[in-house]
Every structure is written in C-alpha cells, then in structure tokens.
Amino acid sequence: TNAKGRNAYEPFVKLTTNLLSSPAWIEASPEAHSLYIAIRRRYNGSNNGEISFSCREAASTIHGSKNTASHKLKELVEHGLIKQAIKGQFRNRWASTWILTNEVCEGQPASNEWKLWNPEI
C-alpha cells in the first residue's frame, strides 16, 4: 500500500468529468453506461481497437437479451463513445472488438466523437 493506504497496483476505470458531464453520456441509458464501463475495464492502456466484447457478454452484463444488448452497444456507437473495430462472427466464434473514442488508437489521437454528439440529431 502507498502513503494514503491505497493499493498502488489496484486497477481502476477512468471516467473523466469531461466525459461524465457530456450530453453523449448524460443522454445514454443506464444499460449503455454499464456496457461502456465493462468495455473500459478491458482497456489496459495499449489495446484500444483490440478490446474484445461480444454481444453475449454484453447481454450477461446488463442481465438482458442479446437483442437488447445489441441495441445498447449501438447506442454507445451512436453517442460516439465507442466504435467497432472488427465485427464479430458467431459462426467463427469471434467477438467484436472495440475502440474507446476518448483514447489513442494505433498511434492516432483520440477521435472524441462523443464531444460532437447532439441529442437533436
């Protein structure tokens, strides 16, 4: 533990005030928030664009159907919080991989599409 009594190696999920106060986040559903946090938990600082998260895992996360989970993942994409890097294939048992738009991806700066999201559109 460090001087403040915290475990220095305990992982955390970064949710910035800028993101949390944005219209894209505020207008997103609670289920979408849960999925974003679940995807964000898999980000290790260097795997953006390679974050594997299937629709089945999403359904389990929100305790709902795969159809509902699919809609909530689309909601995150529409709000500009995530982008799909590779679409999963059930037949080949590949999960979709995701990009967090507020993080660097493959050497490119964060696209921050969530900053442009407008509820009127």
Backbone hydrogen bonds in HBPLUS format (Angstrom, degrees):
<---DONOR---> <-ACCEPTOR-->    atom                        ^
c    i                          cat <-CA-CA->   ^        H-A-AA   ^      H-
h    n   atom  resd res      DA  || num        DHA   H-A  angle D-A-AA Bond
n    s   type  num  typ     dist DA aas  dist angle  dist       angle   num
A0002-ASN N   A0006-ARG O   2.76 MM   4  5.52 156.2  1.82 154.5 159.8     1
A0005-GLY N   A0002-ASN O   2.96 MM   3  5.33 161.9  2.00 118.1 121.1     2
A0010-GLU N   A0007-ASN O   3.23 MM   3  5.41 172.0  2.23 113.2 115.3     3
A0020-LEU N   A0016-THR O   2.94 MM   4  6.23 173.0  1.95 158.8 160.1     4
A0021-SER N   A0017-THR O   2.93 MM   4  5.96 140.0  2.09 147.7 155.7     5
A0022-SER N   A0019-LEU O   3.06 MM   3  5.26 163.3  2.09 111.4 116.3     6
A0025-TRP N   A0022-SER O   3.14 MM   3  5.44 124.6  2.46 104.5 116.7     7
A0026-ILE N   A0022-SER O   2.96 MM   4  6.19 177.7  1.96 163.2 163.5     8
A0027-GLU N   A0023-PRO O   2.93 MM   4  5.75 163.2  1.95 146.8 150.6     9
A0028-ALA N   A0025-TRP O   3.08 MM   3  5.19 149.7  2.18 103.5 112.9    10
A0032-ALA N   A0029-SER O   3.09 MM   3  5.14 117.6  2.49  97.6 112.5    11
A0033-HIS N   A0029-SER O   3.01 MM   4  6.39 155.1  2.07 151.6 158.9    12
A0034-SER N   A0030-PRO O   2.98 MM   4  6.30 157.6  2.03 147.3 152.6    13
A0035-LEU N   A0031-GLU O   3.01 MM   4  6.32 155.5  2.07 147.3 153.6    14
A0036-TYR N   A0032-ALA O   2.87 MM   4  6.12 159.7  1.92 153.2 158.9    15
A0037-ILE N   A0033-HIS O   2.98 MM   4  6.24 165.7  2.00 155.6 158.7    16
A0038-ALA N   A0034-SER O   2.98 MM   4  6.18 154.0  2.05 143.7 151.3    17
A0039-ILE N   A0035-LEU O   2.90 MM   4  6.13 158.5  1.94 153.0 158.1    18
A0040-ARG N   A0036-TYR O   2.77 MM   4  5.93 163.0  1.79 152.5 158.4    19
A0041-ARG N   A0037-ILE O   2.87 MM   4  6.03 143.3  2.01 144.2 152.8    20
A0042-ARG N   A0039-ILE O   3.01 MM   3  5.52 145.2  2.14 110.4 120.0    21
A0043-TYR N   A0040-ARG O   3.02 MM   3  5.26 156.9  2.08 108.6 116.0    22
A0050-GLU N   A0047-ASN O   2.84 MM   3  5.25 155.0  1.90 137.7 140.7    23
A0049-GLY N   A0098-TRP O   3.08 MM  49  5.15 136.1  2.28 141.1 137.1    24
A0098-TRP N   A0051-ILE O   2.83 MM  47  5.10 145.0  1.95 128.5 138.6    25
A0053-PHE N   A0096-SER O   2.96 MM  43  5.80 163.3  1.99 166.3 169.5    26
A0058-ALA N   A0054-SER O   2.93 MM   4  6.24 151.9  2.01 143.4 152.0    27
A0059-ALA N   A0055-CYS O   2.87 MM   4  6.13 155.0  1.93 147.2 153.3    28
A0060-SER N   A0056-ARG O   3.04 MM   4  6.30 155.9  2.10 144.9 151.1    29
A0061-THR N   A0057-GLU O   2.91 MM   4  6.13 151.8  2.00 145.8 153.9    30
A0062-ILE N   A0058-ALA O   3.11 MM   4  6.41 156.2  2.17 153.2 157.4    31
A0063-HIS N   A0059-ALA O   2.91 MM   4  5.73 108.2  2.44 135.5 152.6    32
A0064-GLY N   A0059-ALA O   2.94 MM   5  4.99 162.3  1.97 143.7 147.9    33
A0063-HIS N   A0060-SER O   3.30 MM   3  4.90 151.8  2.39  92.7 100.8    34
A0069-ALA N   A0065-SER O   2.95 MM   4  6.20 163.8  1.98 148.0 153.0    35
A0070-SER N   A0066-LYS O   2.87 MM   4  5.99 154.1  1.94 143.8 150.5    36
A0071-HIS N   A0067-ASN O   3.09 MM   4  6.40 154.9  2.15 146.0 152.3    37
A0072-LYS N   A0068-THR O   2.96 MM   4  6.28 151.1  2.04 150.6 159.1    38
A0073-LEU N   A0069-ALA O   2.92 MM   4  6.19 150.7  2.00 150.8 158.6    39
A0074-LYS N   A0070-SER O   3.00 MM   4  6.24 157.7  2.05 146.2 152.5    40
A0075-GLU N   A0071-HIS O   2.91 MM   4  6.16 141.9  2.06 137.2 148.2    41
A0076-LEU N   A0072-LYS O   3.10 MM   4  6.42 152.3  2.18 141.5 147.1    42
A0077-VAL N   A0073-LEU O   3.06 MM   4  6.42 153.2  2.14 146.7 154.2    43
A0078-GLU N   A0074-LYS O   2.77 MM   4  6.03 164.4  1.80 154.3 158.5    44
A0079-HIS N   A0075-GLU O   2.89 MM   4  6.08 146.5  2.00 146.8 155.8    45
A0081-LEU N   A0076-LEU O   2.96 MM   5  5.36 148.1  2.06 167.5 163.2    46
A0080-GLY N   A0077-VAL O   2.93 MM   3  5.05 154.8  1.99 105.4 113.1    47
A0101-THR N   A0081-LEU O   3.30 MM  20  5.67 164.7  2.33 127.7 131.2    48
A0083-LYS N   A0099-ILE O   2.91 MM  16  5.02 144.0  2.04 138.7 147.6    49
A0099-ILE N   A0083-LYS O   2.75 MM  16  5.02 152.8  1.82 155.3 159.9    50
A0085-ALA N   A0097-THR O   2.76 MM  12  5.34 156.9  1.82 136.6 142.2    51
A0086-ILE N   A0097-THR O   3.37 MM  11  5.15 157.8  2.42 121.9 126.5    52
A0097-THR N   A0086-ILE O   2.92 MM  11  5.15 154.9  1.98 141.5 149.4    53
A0089-GLN N   A0094-TRP O   2.94 MM   5  5.09 134.8  2.15 123.1 136.5    54
A0093-ARG N   A0089-GLN O   2.85 MM   4  5.81 108.3  2.37 137.5 156.6    55
A0094-TRP N   A0089-GLN O   2.97 MM   5  5.09 163.2  2.00 142.3 145.2    56
A0093-ARG N   A0090-PHE O   3.01 MM   3  4.74 147.8  2.12  96.3 106.3    57
A0103-GLU N   A0100-LEU O   3.24 MM   3  5.74 151.8  2.33 123.4 122.0    58
A0112-ASN N   A0101-THR O   2.74 MM  11  5.05 161.2  1.78 148.6 142.3    59
A0105-CYS N   A0108-GLN O   3.03 MM   3  5.27 155.5  2.09 146.7 153.2    60
A0108-GLN N   A0105-CYS O   2.91 MM   3  5.27 161.7  1.94 120.2 123.1    61
A0115-LYS N   A0112-ASN O   3.00 MM   3  5.75 156.6  2.06 120.2 126.3    62
A0116-LEU N   A0113-GLU O   3.00 MM   3  5.46 150.6  2.09 112.0 120.4    63
A0117-TRP N   A0114-TRP O   3.35 MM   3  5.20 154.5  2.42  96.9 104.2    64
A0121-ILE N   A0118-ASN O   3.08 MM   3  5.69 158.4  2.13 119.6 125.6    65
